[in-house]
Amino acid sequence: MKCTTEGIAGFGCDPWWLIGGKALVIFVFLVLTVLLSMWVERRVIGRMQLRIGPNRCGPFGLLQGLADGVKLALKEDIVPAGVDKVVFWLAPVVSAVPAFISFIIIPFGPTVSIFGHQTQLQGTDLPVAVLLVLAMSSMGIYGIVLAGWSSMSPYSLLGGLRSSAQMISYEIAMSLSFVAVFMFAGSMSTSQIVAGQQHIWYGVLLLPSFLIYIITMMGESNRIPFDLPEGEGELVGGFHTEYSSLKFAMFFLAEYINLATLSALATTLFLGGWHAPPPITTIWAGANSGWWPVLWFLIKIWAFIFFFIWLRGSLPRVRYDQLMKLGWKVLMPISLGWILLVATIRTASREGLNQTQLLIYGGITIAVVLVGSFAWDLVATSGRQVDPYAEPERATAAEPAQGGFPVPPLDLPHYHGVLPETAARKEVSSGTH
């Protein structure tokens, strides 16, 4: 194979020391991003809530994340009795490792010279690079589900099941939002997708796909307003209730790495990747050459991370039925309709038809269908309204309350050496205590 510095073929020509250096730089970048994003999140939310935030460890509290990591590493590792220890220990690894792998296909910048060797600022690239990210995010869910199943706790199990259902709902809509990008770029390679946005970003050209991805990436990250797998209000801590020390730290690390990966993927697919914003490129011809594109890429990533933090400090947690309804009844139909419209426009452009008229008529058709579906849903649900001031019926374990969902029985089986309340009352009444 002939080596080149451009395209996918160029990634097989780097020497071993450069390949190892790229992997090391990506690993260090992700760890530092996690530490810094934790500090930024606590400071920003503290400011939003009229608090100071971390300000003790290091200047301006910058070392607070490092101090938290050391504290978690030195804490006692508690493993509850009765858990499946192999799966219990394996689950955090399954969550953390795919999070690191996903970032390897993200392009940081163009071709540069490193110690006299021309190379692209990207770990590697594949003809199906975006599918690798989707596969790794799906693998990470296995860690959450296995953690909930192996913990032998009803709260953990419910959190793991919630995560699997949430992943199915939102990853399908997320994948559909990528289809329009693949149609315009003609490839699933991240480097070629970035190259196709040299003149106009897909976030502008494919605005509905961009908005759908923004919503789905919040559901994919398991953060407020879609943090139902943890749900401190009803599930204590969700899937990681029984975890402590380094195993809990690995779940924590995976969550914040996914935050950076989702932000980098949004930047790559919709915001031009490492390309500078249009006002800069019109003024400065060399903005997209050398090492400067790394700066534009980092600015875009941190803009998305701030967006995540801002939502966490602003929005409440949604109900689970609202989350599922948004994924299945709203995002998926809109994504499918938008893909059909984009495919029609691309086909019409090849046939020489008027794209503007097709776009206008197609947009009007989709808007009418959406308004009609929302109106139908409002009419259908208006007859099922429950009086909020009415006395609720007492629900049993087998029959959920009206408008609610089945819940585990209050008298749980023998758990962690503690007898259920009913069994304890029976033993007391029979004189065994």
Residue, then its C-alpha position, 0 to 999 in steps of 0.5 A: m500500500k502506498c503511503t500518503t498523508e491525506g485521507i484514510a490511507g494516511f493512518g497506516c503510514d505513521p511510525w510506531w512511536l507516533i501512533g503510541g504518542k497519539a494514543l497517549v495524548i488522547f488519553v491524557f487529554l480525556v483525563l485532563t478534560v474530565l478534571l477540568s470539566m468537573w471544576v467548571e461544572r461545580r463553579v458554574i452551577g455554584r455561581m448559578q445557585l449563588r454559591i462559591g463552589p470549590n475554592r480550597c484545593g489549588p488556585f481557584g479550586l482547580l485541583q478539586g477534581l484531583a483531590d476527589g480522585v485521590k479521595l475515592a482511590l483511598k476510600e474503603d472498597i465495600v462489596p455487599a454480600g450476595v453480589d455476583k463478584v465477577v460481574f460486579w467488578l467487571a461492570p465499571v471496566v465495561s463502562a470506562v474502556p469504550a468511553f476511551i476508545s470512542f475518541i480515537i476517531i475524532p479529528f483534532g486538526p489537519t495534517v501537521s509536521i511532528f518531528g519532521h513527519q507529516t501526520q494528521l491530528q487524529g488517532t485513526d480513521l475508518p470508512v465507518a468511523v461514526l458507527l464505531v462511536l455508536a457501537m462503543s456507546s452501546m457497549g458502555i450501556y452493558g456496563i450499566v446494566l450489568a452493574g444494576w443486575s449484579s448488585m442484588s438491589p432493586y434500586s440498582l436493577l431498576g436503574g440498569l433497566r431504565s438505562s437500557a430502555q433509554m439507550i434504545s429510545y435515544e440511540i435510534a433517533m441519534s443514529l437517524s440524525f446522522v443519516a442526513v450527514f452521511m448523505f451530504a458527505g458521501s462517507m461515514s469517515t470523520s475526516q471526510i465529513v469534516a472536509g465536506q464542511q469547508h464552506i458551510w457547516y452541516g449544523v446550518l445546512l441540516l438544522p433539524s438533524f443538529l437539533i435532534y442530535i442535541i436532544t439525543m446526546m443529553g439522553e445518551s449522557n444520562r444527565i439532567p434532565f434525562d438522568l433517570p438511570e441514577g434518579e436520586g429522588e426515587l432510586v437512591g443512586g440507581f445502577h451505582t448505588e452499591y459501588s464505592s471507591l475506584k469502581f464508583a470512580m470509573f463510572f464517574l470517569a466514564e460519564y464525563i468522558n462520554l460528555a467530551t466524546l458527545s461534544a466532540l462528535a457534535t463538533t465533528l459532524f455539525l460544526g465543521g470540526w476543526h475548521a474556524p468559524p466563517p468570520i475568522t476564515t474571511i479575515w485570516a486566510g491561515a486560520n485552518s492551517g498549522w496548529w491553529p485548528v486545534l484551538w477552534f476545535l477545543i473552543k467548540i467542544w467546551a461550548f458544548i460542555f458548558f451547554f451540558i452544565w447550563l442545562r443541568g443547573s437549569l432544568p428539572r428531571v423529566r418523568y420516565d413516561q415523558l422521556m420515552k414518549l419524546g424518544w419514540k413518538v416525537l424524535m423518531p418520526i421527525s427524524l424519519g420524515w427529515i431523512l425522506l425530505v433530504a433524500t428527495i432533495r438530493t435526488a432532485s438535485r441530481e435530476g436538475l429539479n428546483q431544490t428550493q421549491l422542494l425544500i419549501y413544500g417538503g417543510i410545509t408538509i412535515a410541519v402540517v403532519l407534526v402539528g396534526s400529530f400533536a393536536w391528535d395527541l392532545v385530543a386523545t389524552s384530554g379525556r384521560q385527565v386525572d383530578p390532581y386533588a382526588e384521593p388516590e387509590r391505594a395500589t398493590a404490588a400487582e396492580p399499579a395506580q391509575g396513570g402510574f407504573p408497576v413498582p416493586p413490593l414494599d416487603l422485599p425478600h431477604y436482602h443483605g442479611v436484613l429481614p423484611e419488615t413484615a417477616a420481622r413483625k411476624e417473628v416478633s409476634s410469635g415470640t422468636h425475638 
